[in-house]
Each structure stands twice: as C-alpha cells, then as structure tokens.
Amino acid sequence: MSLIQSIRRDIKAALDRDPAANSAVSVILTYPGFQARQLHRLAYTLHRAGVPFLPGLIGYCNRFLTGIEIHPGATIGEGLFIDHGMGVVIGETAVIGDDCHLTQGVTLGGTSTRHEKRHPTLRDNVFVGVGAKIIGAVTIGEHARIGAGSVVVTSVPEYATVVGVPGRVIAYHDPGNETTVRLPDPEWDRIEDISQRLEALRDQVAALEAELAEHGRAAAAAAHRRTTAN
C-alpha cells in the first residue's frame, strides 16, 4: 500500500467510526489523532533509518501539538483511529494492528527497563475504551474490546470483552451477528443476590409497618368505643 493510500485509509477510519466527522478536510485539519499518526509516520521512518535525535524531537513536538505521545519505535498498522486522543501514550515496542480504535487517556505501557519487547501487541480490530491501561508485553486478540478504565496485565483472547481492575474477561462477542455470550461472574452474582435479599427485607419491613399501623388503628378504635360506652 502506498503512502497516499495509507493516509486515505486513516481518513476513512475517522469518517467511518466518528459520526461527528463530516468531511475529509475536517479530519485532516481538526483531528489530533489523525495528525499524530502522520507525524509518527515521519518519526518512525527516521527511527528505522537510524537517524539520531530527530525522531525523538518529532515525537516531542507531536505530544506538544496533539497531546498524544507515540514513541518513534512503535509499530502501527493501517486504519488506526485515535478518538479525541488527549493523554494517549504508546510505548516504544508497542505493536498495533490494522483498524484498531483507541480513545482518550489510553496507555500502552511497559513494565521493564530492559531493551526487549516490553509493551503490548494489539491485533487487528481491537477497541480500547477511555482511560484503559494495557501494561507489559501482552497480546490483545483480534476484535477484543477493552472497557473504559480497565487495567490489563495479561493477554486477552480474540473476540473477548474485558473490564475491571485488574481486567478480566466477562464476555465473548461475534461482530458478524452481533451476539454476545456472557461468562459467569461470581462476584456480580453475589452482589445481585445481596441486592435481591435487601429488596425482600424492605418488603417485609414495609409489610410489618403496615400491620402494626393497622393494629394501632384497631386498638385506638376499640379504646374509643369503650370510652363512649362508659
């Protein structure tokens, strides 16, 4: 794929995934995620060519201009859409596949100081929600969804939905027919059980209060009759 075709695919990604995007011109001029991606192209090319200092300077300017920090060494596939993008951080050895979707505040971070693969790999069509943190040399499978605010430190299978801190798989989905299979969640089931028990207790208390009120009215009526008879 030529450079022009690749840039066009970036524009199309924004137009397809953001209802607010109404033209290619608006994407080019006003979308920091698109702009950050193009600056990273230049920094990455220079980094791979072994040019010193300049790739890092471009990365620094990229962060200053767009609020998005992408290390020049990060490998990014086609059709990446960074939605809004403020606070996104993509580390040096991160690998992002085709047609991925990142939102603001996402971190693809590392846990090691060694010169090795220490950042995440995102396969194709991965969605990462607002503020999610994916840490370490883990792999996120194709079509996986990472929920907002999640912290992921282990690999995620394809088509999985992950939420929580630490992140855990709660469902598998099939984009082909929009079906979702939810997995058992003992903690959530326990919360639901407690909630149902509390609701039952509220009903019992309300019934007892109503019964006591009725007894009170009956006792007051009986006392009134005795007083009248006397």
C-alpha positions as CSV (number, residue, x, y, z in Angstrom):
1,M,0.0,0.0,0.0
2,S,1.4,3.4,-1.0
3,L,1.7,6.3,1.4
4,I,-1.2,8.2,-0.1
5,Q,-3.4,5.1,0.1
6,S,-2.4,4.6,3.7
7,I,-3.2,8.2,4.6
8,R,-6.6,7.9,2.8
9,R,-7.3,4.8,4.9
10,D,-6.6,6.8,8.1
11,I,-9.1,9.4,6.9
12,K,-11.7,6.8,6.1
13,A,-11.2,5.2,9.5
14,A,-12.2,8.5,11.2
15,L,-15.1,9.1,8.8
16,D,-16.4,5.5,9.4
17,R,-16.1,5.5,13.2
18,D,-16.9,9.0,14.3
19,P,-20.4,10.3,13.5
20,A,-19.2,13.8,14.1
21,A,-16.7,13.6,11.2
22,N,-18.4,15.1,8.2
23,S,-15.6,15.5,5.7
24,A,-12.0,14.6,4.9
25,V,-11.0,18.2,5.3
26,S,-12.3,18.4,8.9
27,V,-10.4,15.1,9.8
28,I,-7.1,16.5,8.3
29,L,-7.4,19.9,10.0
30,T,-9.1,19.3,13.3
31,Y,-8.5,15.6,14.4
32,P,-5.4,15.4,16.6
33,G,-5.4,11.6,16.4
34,F,-5.0,11.8,12.6
35,Q,-2.3,14.4,12.9
36,A,-0.4,12.5,15.5
37,R,-0.5,9.4,13.3
38,Q,1.0,11.3,10.3
39,L,3.8,12.9,12.4
40,H,4.6,9.4,13.8
41,R,5.0,8.1,10.2
42,L,7.9,10.5,9.8
43,A,9.4,9.8,13.2
44,Y,9.1,6.1,12.7
45,T,10.8,6.2,9.2
46,L,13.7,8.2,10.6
47,H,14.0,6.0,13.6
48,R,14.2,2.8,11.4
49,A,16.8,4.5,9.3
50,G,19.0,5.1,12.4
51,V,18.8,8.8,12.3
52,P,19.7,10.1,15.8
53,F,17.9,12.7,17.9
54,L,15.5,13.9,15.2
55,P,12.8,11.1,15.6
56,G,12.6,11.9,19.4
57,L,12.3,15.6,18.7
58,I,9.4,14.9,16.2
59,G,7.8,12.7,18.9
60,Y,8.2,15.5,21.4
61,C,6.6,18.1,19.0
62,N,3.8,15.6,18.3
63,R,3.0,15.4,22.0
64,F,3.1,19.2,22.3
65,L,0.9,19.8,19.3
66,T,-1.7,17.0,19.8
67,G,-1.5,15.8,23.4
68,I,-0.7,12.3,22.1
69,E,2.7,10.6,22.9
70,I,3.8,8.0,20.4
71,H,7.4,6.7,20.7
72,P,9.1,6.7,17.3
73,G,9.8,3.0,17.6
74,A,6.2,2.0,18.0
75,T,4.8,-0.1,15.1
76,I,1.3,1.0,13.8
77,G,-0.8,-0.7,11.2
78,E,-3.3,0.6,8.7
79,G,-6.5,2.4,9.6
80,L,-5.8,3.4,13.2
81,F,-8.3,5.8,14.7
82,I,-7.4,7.7,17.8
83,D,-10.6,9.2,19.1
84,H,-10.1,12.6,20.7
85,G,-6.7,11.3,21.9
86,M,-5.7,13.6,24.7
87,G,-3.4,11.7,27.1
88,V,-2.8,8.7,24.8
89,V,0.6,7.1,25.4
90,I,2.1,4.4,23.1
91,G,5.4,2.9,24.1
92,E,8.5,2.1,22.1
93,T,7.9,-1.6,21.5
94,A,4.1,-1.4,21.2
95,V,2.6,-3.0,18.1
96,I,-0.8,-2.0,16.8
97,G,-2.6,-4.0,14.1
98,D,-4.9,-2.8,11.4
99,D,-8.2,-1.0,12.0
100,C,-7.7,-0.5,15.8
101,H,-9.6,2.2,17.8
102,L,-8.1,4.0,20.7
103,T,-9.8,6.6,22.9
104,Q,-8.6,9.3,25.1
105,G,-6.3,8.5,28.0
106,V,-5.3,5.1,26.8
107,T,-1.8,3.8,27.8
108,L,0.1,1.1,26.0
109,G,2.8,0.9,28.6
110,G,5.8,-1.2,29.7
111,T,6.9,-2.9,32.9
112,S,10.6,-3.4,32.1
113,T,13.6,-1.3,31.7
114,R,15.4,-3.8,29.5
115,H,15.9,-3.4,25.8
116,E,13.3,-6.0,24.9
117,K,9.7,-6.4,23.9
118,R,8.0,-4.8,26.9
119,H,4.9,-3.1,25.5
120,P,1.6,-4.6,24.3
121,T,0.7,-6.0,21.0
122,L,-2.8,-5.2,19.7
123,R,-4.1,-7.5,16.9
124,D,-6.5,-6.2,14.2
125,N,-9.8,-4.5,15.1
126,V,-9.1,-4.0,18.8
127,F,-11.1,-1.3,20.6
128,V,-9.7,0.2,23.8
129,G,-12.0,2.4,25.9
130,V,-11.4,5.7,27.7
131,G,-8.6,5.6,30.2
132,A,-7.7,2.0,29.8
133,K,-4.2,0.9,30.6
134,I,-2.6,-2.1,28.9
135,I,0.7,-2.9,30.5
136,G,3.5,-5.2,29.6
137,A,4.3,-7.5,26.7
138,V,0.8,-8.9,26.5
139,T,-1.2,-9.6,23.4
140,I,-4.7,-8.4,22.8
141,G,-6.5,-10.7,20.3
142,E,-8.4,-9.7,17.2
143,H,-11.8,-7.9,17.8
144,A,-11.2,-7.7,21.5
145,R,-12.8,-4.9,23.5
146,I,-11.1,-3.3,26.5
147,G,-13.6,-1.4,28.7
148,A,-13.1,2.1,29.9
149,G,-10.8,2.4,32.9
150,S,-9.6,-1.2,32.8
151,V,-6.1,-2.2,33.7
152,V,-4.9,-5.2,31.6
153,V,-1.7,-7.0,32.6
154,T,-2.4,-10.4,30.9
155,S,-3.1,-11.4,27.3
156,V,-6.6,-11.3,26.1
157,P,-8.1,-13.8,23.6
158,E,-9.8,-12.7,20.4
159,Y,-13.4,-11.5,20.5
160,A,-13.3,-11.1,24.3
161,T,-14.7,-8.2,26.3
162,V,-12.5,-7.2,29.2
163,V,-13.4,-4.9,32.1
164,G,-12.2,-4.1,35.6
165,V,-9.0,-3.7,37.7
166,P,-7.3,-6.0,37.1
167,G,-9.0,-6.6,33.7
168,R,-11.0,-9.8,33.4
169,V,-12.9,-11.4,30.5
170,I,-16.7,-11.1,31.1
171,A,-18.0,-12.0,27.6
172,Y,-17.2,-13.1,24.1
173,H,-18.8,-11.5,21.1
174,D,-19.2,-12.1,17.4
175,P,-19.2,-9.0,15.2
176,G,-20.6,-11.0,12.4
177,N,-24.0,-11.4,14.0
178,E,-23.8,-9.0,17.0
179,T,-24.3,-11.8,19.5
180,T,-22.6,-11.7,22.9
181,V,-22.1,-14.7,25.3
182,R,-21.6,-13.5,28.8
183,L,-19.5,-15.6,31.2
184,P,-20.3,-16.4,34.8
185,D,-19.3,-13.7,37.2
186,P,-19.4,-15.0,40.8
187,E,-18.7,-11.5,42.3
188,W,-21.6,-9.9,40.3
189,D,-23.9,-12.9,41.1
190,R,-23.2,-12.4,44.8
191,I,-23.9,-8.7,44.5
192,E,-27.2,-9.4,42.7
193,D,-28.1,-12.0,45.4
194,I,-27.4,-9.4,48.2
195,S,-29.4,-6.8,46.3
196,Q,-32.4,-9.2,46.0
197,R,-32.2,-10.1,49.7
198,L,-32.2,-6.4,50.7
199,E,-35.2,-5.8,48.5
200,A,-37.1,-8.7,50.1
201,L,-36.2,-7.3,53.6
202,R,-37.5,-3.9,52.6
203,D,-40.8,-5.5,51.5
204,Q,-41.0,-7.4,54.8
205,V,-40.4,-4.3,56.9
206,A,-43.0,-2.4,54.9
207,A,-45.5,-5.2,55.5
208,L,-44.8,-5.2,59.2
209,E,-45.1,-1.5,59.5
210,A,-48.4,-1.6,57.7
211,E,-49.6,-4.5,60.0
212,L,-48.5,-2.5,63.1
213,A,-50.3,0.6,61.8
214,E,-53.5,-1.4,61.3
215,H,-53.2,-2.9,64.8
216,G,-52.7,0.6,66.2
217,R,-55.8,1.9,64.4
218,A,-57.9,-1.1,65.6
219,A,-56.7,-0.6,69.2
220,A,-57.4,3.1,69.1
221,A,-60.9,2.4,67.7
222,A,-61.6,-0.2,70.4
223,A,-60.5,2.2,73.1
224,H,-62.7,4.9,71.7
225,R,-65.7,2.6,71.8
226,R,-65.1,1.7,75.4
227,T,-64.8,5.3,76.4
228,T,-68.0,6.1,74.6
229,A,-69.9,3.2,76.2
230,N,-68.8,4.3,79.6
